[in-house]
Amino acid sequence: MKPNPSQKLSRSARRAVLVVHVIASASWLGLTLGLLALGTTAATTGSAVTVEASVRAMRLFADWLLLPVAFLTLLSGLVLSLGTPWGLARHRWVCTKFWLTLATTTATAFALRPGVNSAVAAVTAGGPLPDAGDVLFGPVVSLTAYVFMTAISVLKPWGLTRRGRRLRAPARRTLQDA
């Protein structure tokens, strides 16, 4: 039987990348839970000092941790999908995870971070938290997406894509001919 040409990673490399991917994904989930806790604190407390401390901590997470972890998750997921038989466009669950990861990474850069930064600017200028949505909406949406992506990683639903079925057909014919 011929080796699968799409399986480019050795077993040890695949395992190493998988460990990096799981750690990065779990870190992203954990950071999001932290952001949600800080955002909830900022939105519900009556203390201006606590609001300021919460949004400043959120800015540290958003500016220094979220994007590197998001990019590491995206990159390791791409390496896994392209370097293993799962492929990037062969299984619907892999496609779904890729697009959701790309969307949440983009939303982190262009929605969550600016929202947190505007909240910090308003609060440090002595004003109240301008909009609780700035500090709550991003983490709630992200958390929902990450929990969904974790579930489909475990369950692997929906089967093959059209491309996946097309790629599988010649392999089945070759096995039947043998």
C-alpha positions as CSV (number, residue, x, y, z in Angstrom):
1,M,0.0,0.0,0.0
2,K,1.3,3.4,-1.0
3,P,1.9,6.0,1.8
4,N,-0.6,8.8,2.0
5,P,1.0,11.8,0.2
6,S,-0.9,14.3,2.4
7,Q,0.6,12.9,5.6
8,K,3.7,15.0,5.7
9,L,4.4,15.1,9.5
10,S,6.2,12.3,11.2
11,R,4.5,10.8,14.2
12,S,6.7,12.6,16.7
13,A,6.3,15.9,14.9
14,R,2.5,15.5,14.7
15,R,2.4,14.8,18.4
16,A,4.6,17.8,19.2
17,V,2.4,20.1,17.1
18,L,-0.7,18.6,18.6
19,V,0.6,19.3,22.2
20,V,1.4,22.9,21.2
21,H,-2.1,23.3,19.6
22,V,-3.9,21.9,22.7
23,I,-1.9,24.1,25.1
24,A,-2.4,27.2,22.9
25,S,-6.1,26.5,22.6
26,A,-6.5,25.8,26.3
27,S,-4.5,29.0,27.0
28,W,-6.8,31.0,24.7
29,L,-9.8,29.6,26.5
30,G,-8.3,30.3,29.9
31,L,-7.5,33.9,29.0
32,T,-11.0,34.4,27.7
33,L,-12.4,33.1,31.0
34,G,-10.1,35.6,32.8
35,L,-11.3,38.4,30.6
36,L,-14.9,37.5,31.2
37,A,-14.3,37.5,35.0
38,L,-12.6,40.9,34.8
39,G,-15.2,42.3,32.5
40,T,-18.0,41.1,34.8
41,T,-16.2,42.6,37.7
42,A,-15.8,46.0,35.9
43,A,-19.5,46.0,34.8
44,T,-21.0,45.1,38.1
45,T,-18.9,46.7,40.8
46,G,-19.7,50.0,42.4
47,S,-16.0,50.9,43.0
48,A,-14.2,53.1,40.5
49,V,-10.9,51.7,41.7
50,T,-12.0,48.2,41.0
51,V,-13.4,49.1,37.6
52,E,-10.1,50.7,36.7
53,A,-8.0,47.8,38.0
54,S,-10.2,45.4,36.1
55,V,-10.1,47.1,32.7
56,R,-6.3,47.7,33.1
57,A,-5.8,44.0,33.7
58,M,-8.0,43.3,30.7
59,R,-5.8,45.5,28.6
60,L,-2.7,43.5,29.7
61,F,-4.4,40.3,28.6
62,A,-5.6,41.8,25.3
63,D,-2.4,43.6,24.4
64,W,0.2,41.1,25.4
65,L,-1.3,37.6,25.6
66,L,-4.4,37.1,23.5
67,L,-3.0,37.8,20.0
68,P,0.2,35.7,20.4
69,V,-1.9,32.8,21.8
70,A,-4.5,33.2,19.0
71,F,-1.8,33.2,16.3
72,L,-0.1,30.2,17.8
73,T,-3.5,28.3,17.9
74,L,-4.2,29.3,14.3
75,L,-0.7,28.4,13.1
76,S,-0.5,25.0,14.9
77,G,-4.0,24.1,13.7
78,L,-2.9,24.9,10.1
79,V,0.2,22.8,10.5
80,L,-1.8,19.9,11.9
81,S,-4.5,20.1,9.2
82,L,-2.0,20.4,6.3
83,G,0.5,17.9,7.7
84,T,-1.9,15.1,8.5
85,P,-4.6,13.1,6.7
86,W,-7.3,15.3,8.2
87,G,-6.5,18.1,5.7
88,L,-7.8,21.6,5.8
89,A,-10.7,21.2,3.4
90,R,-11.5,17.5,3.7
91,H,-13.7,17.4,6.8
92,R,-16.4,19.9,7.6
93,W,-15.4,20.1,11.3
94,V,-11.8,21.1,10.4
95,C,-13.1,23.8,8.0
96,T,-15.4,25.1,10.7
97,K,-12.7,25.2,13.3
98,F,-10.3,27.0,10.9
99,W,-12.9,29.7,9.9
100,L,-14.0,30.2,13.5
101,T,-10.4,30.5,14.7
102,L,-9.7,33.0,11.9
103,A,-12.8,34.9,12.8
104,T,-12.1,35.0,16.5
105,T,-8.5,36.0,16.0
106,T,-9.7,38.9,13.7
107,A,-12.4,39.9,16.2
108,T,-9.7,39.9,19.0
109,A,-7.5,42.3,17.0
110,F,-10.2,44.6,15.6
111,A,-13.1,44.5,18.1
112,L,-12.1,43.2,21.5
113,R,-8.8,45.1,21.9
114,P,-10.2,48.5,20.7
115,G,-13.2,48.0,23.0
116,V,-11.0,47.3,26.0
117,N,-8.6,50.1,25.1
118,S,-11.5,52.6,24.9
119,A,-12.8,51.4,28.2
120,V,-9.4,51.9,29.8
121,A,-9.1,55.4,28.3
122,A,-12.5,56.5,29.6
123,V,-11.9,55.0,33.1
124,T,-8.4,56.3,33.6
125,A,-9.6,59.8,32.5
126,G,-11.9,59.6,35.6
127,G,-15.1,58.7,33.9
128,P,-17.3,55.7,34.4
129,L,-17.2,52.5,32.3
130,P,-18.7,53.9,29.0
131,D,-20.4,50.6,27.9
132,A,-20.4,47.3,29.7
133,G,-20.6,45.7,26.2
134,D,-17.1,46.8,25.5
135,V,-15.7,44.5,28.2
136,L,-18.3,41.7,28.1
137,F,-19.4,41.1,24.5
138,G,-16.0,40.0,23.2
139,P,-15.3,37.4,26.0
140,V,-18.8,36.0,25.8
141,V,-18.7,35.5,22.0
142,S,-15.1,34.1,22.2
143,L,-15.9,31.7,25.0
144,T,-19.0,30.4,23.1
145,A,-16.8,29.9,20.0
146,Y,-14.0,28.1,21.9
147,V,-16.4,25.8,23.7
148,F,-18.1,25.0,20.3
149,M,-14.7,24.4,18.7
150,T,-13.6,22.1,21.5
151,A,-16.8,20.1,21.2
152,I,-16.4,19.6,17.5
153,S,-12.7,18.7,17.9
154,V,-13.8,15.8,20.2
155,L,-17.0,14.8,18.3
156,K,-15.8,15.3,14.7
157,P,-19.3,15.7,13.3
158,W,-20.6,16.3,9.8
159,G,-18.4,14.0,7.7
160,L,-16.4,14.9,4.6
161,T,-16.6,18.0,2.4
162,R,-17.2,17.7,-1.3
163,R,-13.4,17.9,-1.8
164,G,-12.9,15.2,0.8
165,R,-15.3,12.9,-0.9
166,R,-13.6,13.5,-4.2
167,L,-10.1,12.8,-2.8
168,R,-11.3,9.7,-1.1
169,A,-12.9,8.1,-4.2
170,P,-9.7,7.4,-6.1
171,A,-8.1,5.9,-3.0
172,R,-11.1,3.5,-2.6
173,R,-10.9,2.5,-6.2
174,T,-7.2,1.8,-5.9
175,L,-7.9,-0.4,-2.8
176,Q,-10.7,-2.3,-4.7
177,D,-8.4,-2.9,-7.7
178,A,-5.7,-4.4,-5.5
